[in-house]
Amino acid sequence: QVQLAESGGGLVQPGGSLRLSCAASGIIFSVKTMNWYRQAPGKQRELVARITSDGNTNYAESVKGRFTISRDNAKRTVFLQMNGLKPEDTAVYYCNVYNAYQKVDYWGQGTQVTVSS
């Protein structure tokens, strides 16, 4: 059974930083591309960052230069370091992995990030 558990969200002032974590189980973590998505109220869920099994990364234009995705295969955990946070970064952030064999997306429960003064 695949389980993704996010943590690290919270309330932060503009310009502040947060580090999200996603602990995975039930998958061969080291071979998986891991993704962070976010969904703001009234908006569609969007891809924020992606890291492949060999460490290649991709970012949404809106977060480039501010967010960094990384992974620790020994701990089966993917991270999202968020610096220079803006109010428009306010959203629920979700960890995601896609099972190509089953053609199924797996999601964590989400963690709320609120950027406000």
NUVODO-655522 format. One line per field, with one value per atom (N, C-alpha, C): atom name; residue in three letters; chain; x, y, z; residue number from 1. Coordinates in steps of 0.2 Angstrom, whole numbers, plus 5000, padded with zeros to 4 digits. Example, Ala and Ser with C-alpha at 12.3 -4.5 7.8 and 13.67 -1.06 7.14 Angstrom:
name = N CA C N CA C $
resn = ala ala ala ser ser ser $
chain = A A A A A A $
X = 5066 5062 5066 5064 5068 5064 $
Y = 4972 4978 4984 4989 4995 5000 $
Z = 5039 5039 5039 5035 5036 5039 $
resi = 1 1 1 2 2 2 $
END
This chain:
name = N CA C N CA C N CA C N CA C N CA C N CA C N CA C N CA C N CA C N CA C N CA C N CA C N CA C N CA C N CA C N CA C N CA C N CA C N CA C N CA C N CA C N CA C N CA C N CA C N CA C N CA C N CA C N CA C N CA C N CA C N CA C N CA C N CA C N CA C N CA C N CA C N CA C N CA C N CA C N CA C N CA C N CA C N CA C N CA C N CA C N CA C N CA C N CA C N CA C N CA C N CA C N CA C N CA C N CA C N CA C N CA C N CA C N CA C N CA C N CA C N CA C N CA C N CA C N CA C N CA C N CA C N CA C N CA C N CA C N CA C N CA C N CA C N CA C N CA C N CA C N CA C N CA C N CA C N CA C N CA C N CA C N CA C N CA C N CA C N CA C N CA C N CA C N CA C N CA C N CA C N CA C N CA C N CA C N CA C N CA C N CA C N CA C N CA C N CA C N CA C N CA C N CA C N CA C N CA C N CA C N CA C N CA C N CA C N CA C N CA C N CA C N CA C N CA C N CA C N CA C N CA C N CA C $
resn = gln gln gln val val val gln gln gln leu leu leu ala ala ala glu glu glu ser ser ser gly gly gly gly gly gly gly gly gly leu leu leu val val val gln gln gln pro pro pro gly gly gly gly gly gly ser ser ser leu leu leu arg arg arg leu leu leu ser ser ser cys cys cys ala ala ala ala ala ala ser ser ser gly gly gly ile ile ile ile ile ile phe phe phe ser ser ser val val val lys lys lys thr thr thr met met met asn asn asn trp trp trp tyr tyr tyr arg arg arg gln gln gln ala ala ala pro pro pro gly gly gly lys lys lys gln gln gln arg arg arg glu glu glu leu leu leu val val val ala ala ala arg arg arg ile ile ile thr thr thr ser ser ser asp asp asp gly gly gly asn asn asn thr thr thr asn asn asn tyr tyr tyr ala ala ala glu glu glu ser ser ser val val val lys lys lys gly gly gly arg arg arg phe phe phe thr thr thr ile ile ile ser ser ser arg arg arg asp asp asp asn asn asn ala ala ala lys lys lys arg arg arg thr thr thr val val val phe phe phe leu leu leu gln gln gln met met met asn asn asn gly gly gly leu leu leu lys lys lys pro pro pro glu glu glu asp asp asp thr thr thr ala ala ala val val val tyr tyr tyr tyr tyr tyr cys cys cys asn asn asn val val val tyr tyr tyr asn asn asn ala ala ala tyr tyr tyr gln gln gln lys lys lys val val val asp asp asp tyr tyr tyr trp trp trp gly gly gly gln gln gln gly gly gly thr thr thr gln gln gln val val val thr thr thr val val val ser ser ser ser ser ser $
chain = A A A A A A A A A A A A A A A A A A A A A A A A A A A A A A A A A A A A A A A A A A A A A A A A A A A A A A A A A A A A A A A A A A A A A A A A A A A A A A A A A A A A A A A A A A A A A A A A A A A A A A A A A A A A A A A A A A A A A A A A A A A A A A A A A A A A A A A A A A A A A A A A A A A A A A A A A A A A A A A A A A A A A A A A A A A A A A A A A A A A A A A A A A A A A A A A A A A A A A A A A A A A A A A A A A A A A A A A A A A A A A A A A A A A A A A A A A A A A A A A A A A A A A A A A A A A A A A A A A A A A A A A A A A A A A A A A A A A A A A A A A A A A A A A A A A A A A A A A A A A A A A A A A A A A A A A A A A A A A A A A A A A A A A A A A A A A A A A A A A A A A A A A A A A A A A $
X = 5004 5000 5004 5003 5007 5005 5009 5007 5012 5010 5014 5012 5016 5014 5018 5015 5018 5018 5023 5024 5028 5027 5031 5028 5021 5018 5016 5014 5012 5011 5011 5010 5017 5018 5024 5023 5027 5027 5030 5028 5031 5039 5042 5049 5052 5048 5050 5052 5053 5055 5051 5050 5048 5051 5051 5054 5049 5046 5041 5045 5042 5045 5039 5041 5036 5039 5037 5039 5035 5038 5035 5036 5031 5031 5027 5029 5025 5027 5033 5035 5043 5046 5053 5055 5056 5057 5062 5068 5074 5073 5068 5068 5062 5059 5053 5054 5051 5050 5045 5047 5043 5041 5035 5032 5029 5030 5026 5021 5015 5010 5007 5003 4999 4993 4988 4981 4979 4978 4976 4968 4965 4957 4955 4950 4947 4951 4957 4962 4963 4965 4967 4974 4974 4981 4986 4992 4997 5004 5008 5014 5019 5022 5027 5034 5036 5043 5043 5048 5048 5056 5057 5064 5064 5068 5068 5073 5073 5077 5084 5087 5094 5095 5090 5091 5090 5088 5086 5080 5079 5074 5071 5064 5061 5056 5055 5051 5046 5041 5036 5040 5038 5041 5040 5035 5033 5037 5041 5045 5052 5054 5061 5065 5071 5075 5073 5068 5065 5064 5062 5061 5066 5068 5072 5069 5069 5067 5073 5073 5078 5075 5080 5077 5083 5081 5085 5083 5086 5083 5084 5089 5090 5084 5081 5076 5069 5069 5063 5059 5062 5059 5061 5056 5057 5056 5060 5059 5058 5054 5054 5056 5061 5064 5061 5057 5054 5056 5060 5063 5059 5060 5057 5049 5046 5039 5035 5029 5025 5018 5014 5006 5003 5005 5003 5005 5010 5012 5007 5002 4998 4994 4994 4990 4991 4987 4989 4994 4999 5005 5004 5004 5004 5010 5011 5017 5013 5017 5014 5019 5016 5020 5016 5018 5014 5016 5012 5013 5012 5017 5016 5013 5015 5012 5004 5002 4995 4992 4995 4992 4988 4991 4988 4992 4989 4993 4991 4996 4996 4997 4993 4994 4994 4998 4997 4991 4991 4985 4985 4991 4992 4994 4998 5000 4999 4996 4994 5000 5001 5006 5002 5003 5000 5005 5005 5010 5006 5007 5003 5007 5006 5008 5003 $
Y = 4994 5000 5006 5011 5017 5022 5025 5030 5036 5042 5048 5052 5054 5059 5065 5071 5077 5080 5084 5088 5095 5099 5105 5112 5111 5117 5122 5128 5132 5139 5144 5151 5154 5158 5162 5168 5173 5180 5180 5185 5186 5187 5183 5183 5178 5174 5169 5162 5157 5151 5145 5140 5134 5128 5122 5116 5111 5108 5103 5096 5091 5084 5080 5075 5069 5063 5059 5052 5047 5043 5038 5031 5027 5020 5016 5010 5005 5006 5010 5010 5009 5007 5007 5014 5018 5025 5027 5024 5026 5027 5023 5023 5027 5031 5035 5042 5045 5052 5055 5059 5062 5069 5071 5078 5081 5088 5092 5096 5096 5100 5105 5109 5114 5116 5117 5119 5125 5131 5137 5137 5140 5140 5143 5139 5141 5140 5137 5136 5129 5127 5120 5118 5112 5109 5110 5112 5114 5110 5108 5105 5111 5110 5115 5113 5107 5104 5097 5094 5087 5085 5079 5077 5069 5068 5061 5057 5050 5046 5047 5050 5052 5059 5062 5069 5075 5074 5079 5083 5089 5093 5098 5099 5104 5108 5114 5119 5123 5124 5129 5136 5140 5146 5151 5150 5155 5154 5148 5146 5146 5146 5145 5150 5148 5152 5153 5151 5152 5145 5140 5133 5129 5124 5118 5112 5107 5100 5096 5091 5087 5080 5075 5069 5065 5061 5057 5050 5046 5039 5035 5036 5031 5032 5038 5040 5040 5038 5038 5044 5050 5056 5061 5065 5071 5077 5082 5089 5094 5099 5106 5111 5114 5120 5126 5130 5136 5142 5146 5153 5158 5164 5170 5169 5167 5165 5171 5171 5176 5174 5179 5177 5173 5174 5169 5162 5161 5154 5150 5154 5151 5145 5139 5134 5128 5123 5116 5113 5110 5107 5099 5096 5089 5085 5080 5075 5070 5069 5064 5060 5054 5049 5045 5044 5041 5034 5029 5022 5021 5020 5020 5013 5008 5001 5001 5004 5003 5009 5014 5020 5024 5024 5027 5033 5038 5044 5042 5043 5043 5050 5051 5058 5057 5062 5063 5067 5068 5071 5079 5081 5088 5092 5097 5101 5109 5112 5119 5124 5128 5133 5140 5144 5151 5156 5161 5166 5173 5176 5182 5186 5192 5196 5198 $
Z = 5000 5000 5000 4995 4994 4999 5003 5008 5007 5007 5006 5012 5016 5022 5022 5021 5020 5027 5028 5035 5033 5038 5037 5035 5034 5032 5038 5037 5042 5040 5044 5043 5043 5038 5038 5035 5036 5034 5027 5023 5016 5017 5012 5012 5017 5020 5025 5021 5025 5022 5026 5022 5025 5021 5025 5022 5023 5017 5017 5016 5020 5019 5017 5013 5011 5012 5017 5018 5014 5011 5006 5009 5008 5009 5004 5004 4999 4992 4990 4984 4984 4978 4978 4976 4982 4982 4977 4977 4974 4966 4963 4956 4954 4958 4957 4956 4951 4950 4955 4959 4965 4963 4965 4963 4969 4969 4973 4969 4971 4968 4973 4971 4976 4973 4977 4975 4980 4977 4980 4980 4984 4984 4977 4974 4968 4962 4963 4957 4956 4950 4949 4952 4953 4956 4951 4953 4948 4951 4946 4947 4950 4955 4958 4956 4958 4957 4956 4952 4951 4951 4954 4954 4952 4947 4945 4949 4947 4951 4951 4946 4945 4947 4950 4953 4949 4943 4938 4941 4940 4943 4938 4939 4935 4940 4938 4942 4938 4942 4939 4938 4933 4932 4938 4941 4947 4953 4953 4959 4958 4952 4950 4954 4956 4960 4967 4969 4976 4980 4976 4979 4976 4980 4979 4981 4976 4978 4978 4983 4984 4987 4987 4990 4994 4998 5002 5001 4997 4996 5002 5006 5012 5016 5017 5021 5018 5011 5007 5008 5007 5009 5003 5001 4996 5000 4999 5002 4997 5000 4996 5000 4999 5002 4999 5003 5000 5003 4999 5002 4998 5001 4998 4997 5001 5000 4999 4995 4993 4995 4996 4997 4992 4986 4981 4981 4985 4987 4991 4994 4999 4995 4998 4995 4999 4998 5001 4996 4999 4995 4996 4990 4990 4987 4990 4987 4983 4977 4972 4969 4968 4964 4959 4953 4948 4947 4947 4945 4938 4934 4927 4925 4929 4928 4929 4935 4937 4934 4931 4928 4934 4940 4945 4948 4950 4954 4961 4965 4973 4975 4981 4984 4991 4994 5001 5003 5010 5012 5012 5010 5009 5016 5015 5020 5018 5023 5022 5022 5017 5018 5017 5022 5022 5023 5018 5018 5019 5025 5026 5032 5031 5037 5042 $
resi = 1 1 1 2 2 2 3 3 3 4 4 4 5 5 5 6 6 6 7 7 7 8 8 8 9 9 9 10 10 10 11 11 11 12 12 12 13 13 13 14 14 14 15 15 15 16 16 16 17 17 17 18 18 18 19 19 19 20 20 20 21 21 21 22 22 22 23 23 23 24 24 24 25 25 25 26 26 26 27 27 27 28 28 28 29 29 29 30 30 30 31 31 31 32 32 32 33 33 33 34 34 34 35 35 35 36 36 36 37 37 37 38 38 38 39 39 39 40 40 40 41 41 41 42 42 42 43 43 43 44 44 44 45 45 45 46 46 46 47 47 47 48 48 48 49 49 49 50 50 50 51 51 51 52 52 52 53 53 53 54 54 54 55 55 55 56 56 56 57 57 57 58 58 58 59 59 59 60 60 60 61 61 61 62 62 62 63 63 63 64 64 64 65 65 65 66 66 66 67 67 67 68 68 68 69 69 69 70 70 70 71 71 71 72 72 72 73 73 73 74 74 74 75 75 75 76 76 76 77 77 77 78 78 78 79 79 79 80 80 80 81 81 81 82 82 82 83 83 83 84 84 84 85 85 85 86 86 86 87 87 87 88 88 88 89 89 89 90 90 90 91 91 91 92 92 92 93 93 93 94 94 94 95 95 95 96 96 96 97 97 97 98 98 98 99 99 99 100 100 100 101 101 101 102 102 102 103 103 103 104 104 104 105 105 105 106 106 106 107 107 107 108 108 108 109 109 109 110 110 110 111 111 111 112 112 112 113 113 113 114 114 114 115 115 115 116 116 116 117 117 117 $
END
